[in-house]
Amino acid sequence: MTGSTGSAPESDEPAHDPEVLQLAAKVFDLARQGDTDTVAAYVDAGVPANLSTDKGDTLLMLAAYHGHADTVRALLARGADASRANDRGQTPIAGATFKGEAGVVRVLLEAGADPAAGQPSAIDTARMFARTELLELFGV
């Protein structure tokens, strides 16, 4: 071992590579913006369909919450988990319900998302915000 500089040790883990972190941040922003073609191209090129932020929000969660049904559909077609909850127990369908995004909710339901999953669930969220049209979609 040679002399120490006092700086943090370097890591060979890709998750700690500044370029990887910068790319991840870019893809998260693209999902939030609903740039379906670019998000799909990144996933097709190897970005994990279930890539998540440090808070557990997946690309699908971000696209669903921001109302981008086409991006949600593209991510689901590439293997994104329709029911994966973030670190707070929130699911993509609950996020879309909170925002009143009926189109996104329909896409997630078609993909098998469970409106009773998560805390609060999409059903609880729809009740809380009196989203009767979504409660009807959930069959309650």
ABEGO torsion letter per residue (X at the ends): XBBBAGBBBBBABAAABAAAAAAAAAAAAAAAAGBAAAAAAAAAAGBBAABBBAAGBBAAAAAAAAGBAAAAAAAAAAGBBAABBBAAGBBAAAAAAAAGBAAAAAAAAAAGBBAABEOBBAAAAAAAAGBAAAAAAAGX
